[in-house]
């Protein structure tokens, strides 16, 4: 398993806006989001807080899951996040970053 492949959800500080993305290197991608290195949705809406992620077997699996999540209703996304992260804390603050390098 390529443990670096992931689909992830970022939120803004108020947890009102979500960004769903996919990556083959979660630690690097989060660094880019948090430091505003890439212009786009997450840059504009300040979605820098990692509230959910799933590791996948491959980048293709991550892309498939990303498309699925993007088609979900907002309530479903919120419920998914709450199942694993009821307080919407920034999960990237607690992880061992070497896990994703």
Order of alpha helices (4+ residues) and beta strands (2+ residues): beta-beta-alpha-alpha-beta-alpha-alpha
